[in-house]
Amino acid sequence: MTLAFWLTLAALIGLALVFVLYPLVFHRPERSAVNDIRHQNLLAYRSRLAELETERDAGSLDEATYQQMKEELAGSLLDDVGQSEQEAQRVSRRVPGRRPAMAIVAASVVLVPAASLWLYNDWGGVDQLEQYQTMLEMRQTDQAQGQQMAQLAEQLRQRLLDNPENLEGWAMLGRTYMNLENYAQAAWAYEQLAGQLDDVPAEAATAWGLAAQARFFESRGAMNDKVMGAISEARERNPDEVNVLGLLGINAFERQAYQEAIDYWERIIEVAPDHPQLPSIRQGVAEAYRRLGQPVPDSLAQPAGASVTVRVELADAFKDQIPPDTALFIFARAAEGGGMPLAVARLTAAQLPTTVTLDDSMAMAPGAKLSGAQRVTLAARLSPSGNAIPQSGDWQGEGAAPVDLGDYEGEPVEVVIDRRVP
């Protein structure tokens, strides 16, 4: 537990003691009684004196009578004060003494902190607090600081081993290991998550699907026993787990089993119509139909508006340097003026080489679409950080020349990723 937590706990206990101790230490019932009676007498004296002055000014009282009645009123006030002191003493004798109050004070000083610590230890979540603090630090750490991220991941790992019921913690640990390109540990984390979710088959299937992805990246795209084992676990719980369907589709496409790829990817379109990568999946299905020499179904036809097809490949010099889960951005910009991309597709390096059709449905903003431009430049970039903004260390490539959308006839434009961003 951190020093900050202990200081906060001590401050809260101290605040609780203030509320307990203040009325016992500083409360003075007899003094309150005296002050109250004196206040009332003083108000009555001032009110009667004002009446006398009014009667004198109106001529109802002569000066001698006014002075006599004023002296009598002052004497009455002194008598009342003496009586109020006697009454206050009677009240104070009915109030418990300071000795019992101080006993309560001493007991409170001991019992309030002890009870607070005992209750927190019994009902609180020290382990969850430490895990949360580590997770918060991981969210705030720049991914470029790989060493620090690895240290935080190890801290979270140890705390999760002590308290494995933190589902969000296992999911974050898996994502962190994926970002660190430690795919074996990422798969292990997702498998631990799946074990915690075994009584919820659909969610356990998702965890096994993520583990399968990590194993797939670990094997550099080979469908080995570990990958197939994770896939089997996922499909046993949910035959339509989308991460697994995507992997099986990619593998089938690479084996040139295009009909098999179509079956897997079309199933994703059917069971997950809100999938974030649905445009890319639809394009993959359309490409598989084209490679089979079959017409592309109308349901996969591009929407009305401008479109341009891009064929992206990776230069041979970089093929062994880029992890398969590296984010791949394919985009088109206005040839005149540049600025925000008019259409963007996001895939991964594992899908290279790939053919993608950019269209108005991939616009980043309603007012910036392909159909609003006359000529566009096409480019692709591999980003280890997953950030759409170019950074040092990214790999990128551009088309040889701008494309005039008015004369474009649908032939894929070649883009080769062949240089590193300095």
N, C-alpha and C positions, 0 to 999 in steps of 0.2 A: 504494500500500500504506500502511496507516495506521501511526501511531507506535506504537500498542498492539501491532500485529503485530511490528514490529521489536524492541520491548522484550522481547516474549515469546521471539522467536527468539534474541536475545542471551542471555537467561537460560538457555535450553535448551543453547546452545552452551557457556556457562560451566559448567553442570552437567556436561556431557560432559567438559570439560577437567579438572574436579576429579577425576573417576574415572581419567583418564589420568595426571595429574601427581602425585597424592597418593602412590602407592606409590613413584614414582621419587624424589621429594623427601624424603619423611619415613621411608622404609624404612631400617632400620639392622640388617642381618643379624648383624654382630658383636655389637652390643649385645643382640640377642635371644638369641644363643647364651650370652653371659655371664650374663644374667639367668636363663636356664633352668638352667644348671649350678649357679649359686649357690642357686637355689630348691631344687633336688634335694638339695644338700649340707645346706642348713639343715633340711630336713625329716628327713633321716637323723640329724643331730645331735640334734634335739629328741626323736626317737623313742628313740635309744639312751640319752639322758640320763634320759628317763622310766623306762626299764627299770632303770637304775642306782638311781634313787630308790626304785623299788618293791622292789628286792632289799635296799636298806639298811633300809627300813621294815619288811621282813619278817624282818630279822635275819640274812640271808644274807651281808651285807657289813658289816664294821665301819666306823667313821667314817674311819679313816686310809686303808683300802683304797678307800673310796668317793671321797675327795678325790683320791687318786692317779689313779684311773681317769677321773675327771672332767677332770683336767688333761690327761691323754693324749688324751681325746676332743676337747678344745678345740684342742690342737695339731694333731691330725689334720684338723680343720675348716679351720685356717689353711693347711695344706699343700694341701688340696683346692682352696681358693680360688685359690691361686697357679697350680696346674695348669690350672684352668678359664680363667684369663686367657690362659695360653699357648695353649690349645686354641682360644679365641676368636680370637686373633691369626692362627692357622693358617687358620681358617675365613674370616676377613676377607680374607686374601690370595688365596683362591680365588674371591672375588666380584668382578665387574667394578667398576672405579673410578667416581668421580663424574663424570669428564669425559664418558664416553659417555652417562651418564644425563642430564646437562645438555643434551647435543646432542639427545637424544630429546625433552626438554622443549621446547627452542626450536623444533624441527620441529613438534611437536604444536600449539603455540600458533598457528603459521601455518597448518598443513595442516587441522586440524579445522574452523575456521570457513570456510576456503576451500572445502573439500570439501562442507561442509553447504550453503553457498550455491549451489555449482555443481549439486549433486544436486537441490536444491529447484527451482532455475530450470529444470532439465531435466525433472524428474518431477512437480514440484509443480503447484499450481493457483492462481496468484496472481489471475488474472482471475476464476476461480470464487469465490475467497474474497471479493473485492471485491463481486461480484454478490450473494453470500449476505449480506454485511453490509448492503448496501442493502435487500435483500428483508426482512431481519429488522427494520430500522428502519421499513419500510413497514408491517409487521404490527403494530408497536407504536404507530404513529401513529394518533390518533383521526381518524376520517373527517371530523369537523367541521372539522378544521384543513386546509381545502382547499388553501391556498397551500403549506403544507409538504408535503402529499401530492403536489402537482403537481411540486414541486422534486425529491422523491425519485423520482417516476416518470420525470422527465427524466434523472436520474442513471442509473437502471436502463436506460433506453432506450439511452443512449450506450454503456454497458458491454455490452449485448446486441449492439449493432452491431459492436463489436470482437470479441465472442466469441458468435456467434449459436447455438451448439449447446446452450444452456441452456434446455431445454424448459419447466421449471418457471418460469423467469424470464419467458419470453414469456407463459405463461398468467397469471402474476400481473400482468404489465404490462397485459394485456387487461382483467382484472377491475378493476384500479385505474382505468383510463380509463373503464370503465363506471360506477364509483362517482362519478367526477368528471364524469360526463355528457358526456365527450368521446368521442362515439360513433364519429367518423371515425377517431381514433387507436386506439380499442379494436378496430375492425374491422381496421385495419392490423396491429396486434399479433397478432391471431388469424390473419391471413393469413400472417404470418411464421412463426407456429407451424405452420400447415398445411404450409408449404414445407419445414420441417425434418422433418415426418412423412410426406413424400410416399411413402416406401417402406413405410409402414404404412397402407394405405387406410382401415381402419375408424377409426383415431385421427385421420387427416387429415380424414376426413369430419366428425368431431365438431368439429374446429377450424373448418372451413368453416361448419358450422352455427352456431357461436357468432359468427362473422364476419357471417353473414346476420342474426342477431338484432341485432347492433350497427348494421348498415346499416338495418334495419327501424326501429329507434328513431331513427336519424339522420334518416330520411325522414318521421318522425312517422306511421308506419303505412302509408306509400305503397309499393306494390310496384314500385319503379323499377328501372332497369337494373342498378344496383349490387346491390340486394337479390336480384334474379333471377339475376344472375351468380354470387353466392355460393351461392345455393340450387342452381344447376346444378352447381357444383363439388362440393358436398357429395353430391348425389344420384348423381352420376357414380361416386363411390367407394362410397356406401352409400345405396341408394334408401330405406332405412328409418331414416335419421338423425332422431332424435326431435325435436331442436330445429327442424329444417326442417319436419317434419310438423306440429308445433305452430303454426308461423307460417302455413303453408298453410291449416290449419284455421281459424285466427282470421280470415285474409283471406276465406276462403270464407263464414264465418258473417256477417261484416260485409257481404258482397255478397248476403246472403240465399240463398246457394247451400248450403242446409242439408244436403242429401244429400252434397255434396262434403265439407263440414266433418265429417260423420259418418264418411265413409270415411277421412279423414286421422286423426282422433282415435281411432277404433276400431283403426287400425293401431298407434298408440302403445300402446294397452292390450294388444295382442297381442304386440308385440315387446319391450316394456319393462314387464312386470308389477310391477316394483319401483320404478317411476318415483316420485319424491317428490311430484309434483303429480297423482298418479293420481286421487284423489278429485275434484279440480276438473275434470279431463279427463272423468271419467265424468259429472259433472253437466252439463258442456257438451254431451256427446253426448245425454243425456236431454232437455236443453232443445231441442236441434236436432230431435229426434223430435217433441216437443210442438208446435214451430212448423210442422212439416210436417203436423200433424194426425194423426200416427200414434201408436199405443200404444207406450209405453216398454217395451223388452224386459225380461223378468224378470231378466236378468243385470245390469241397471242399476238394478233396484229398490232402494229404500233398505232397509238392514238393520232388523231388529226393534228397537223402542225408540222413544223420542221423536224428533221431527224438526220443523224449522221452516224454511220457505223465505223467503229474503230477496231483494228486488230492490233493487240498489244503483245509484245514479246520482250524477253529479258536477254540482254547480251550475254554471251557465253562466259565472259570474264567474271560476271557477278553471280553466276548460278549457284556456286558453292558457298557464297557469303551471306545469303539472305534466308532467314528462317521462314518456313512456310506460312506462319500466321502473321507475317508482316502486313500491315494495312496497305492496300493498293487503291489509289484514287485515279480515276480516268475522267477527264473533264474537257470541256470546250469553253473557250473565251472568245469574246468579240475581237476580231483582228485589229480593229481600230479602237484604241482606247483601253483595251484590256479590262482591268478591274475584276469584279466578282465573276466567278464562273457562271455560265448560262445553263450548264447541265453537268451533273456529277454522278458518277457511279462508284460505289465502294465495294471492293472485293478483297481477296487476300492473295499473297504471293503464290500460294498453293494452286491457285486457279490459272496461273500463267502456263503457256500462252492462252489468251482468251480473246473472244470477239464480243464486243458490246455495242449496242445501238443506243446512242444518247438522243433524248427527245425532250419535249416540253414538260413531260411528267417528272423529269429529274431536275427541274429548276430549283434554285436555292431561295428565290424570292419571286412573288407573283409578277412583278414588273420587269423581271430580267429572264427572258426565255430565248431559246434558239430562234423561234419564229420572229423575234424582234431584231435579229441581226442579219446582215447581208453576207458577211464573210466571218469565219471563225478559225481559230487556231486550236489544234488538238494536242493534248499532252497527257502523260501518265507519270505518277510518282509513287514510289514505295516509301512509306513512313514508319520506321521502327517505333516511334512514339505514339502513332495512331492519330497524330494531330494533322488536320487538314491544311494548316498554315505551314509553308516550307520551312525546314530547319536544317541546320548543318548536319551532314551525315546521311540525309535522304538520298535515294537514287531516283533519277528522273530521265525522261526523254520526251521529244516533241516530234510532231509531224513535219515533213520536209517543207511544206508550204501551206498557207491558209487555204481553206475550202470555201468556194463560193456556193452557198446553199441554193441559190437560184438555178444553178447549172448542175447541181449534184445529182447523180443517177443511182446512188446506193452502193457503189463499190467500196469495200472496206478500205479505210485509210490506215496505212502502216505507221505504227509508233513503236520505236525500239528504246527501251530503257537502257541507256548506255553511258551514263556519267553520274558522278557523285557530287552532291551539293557541297561546296567548300565550307 
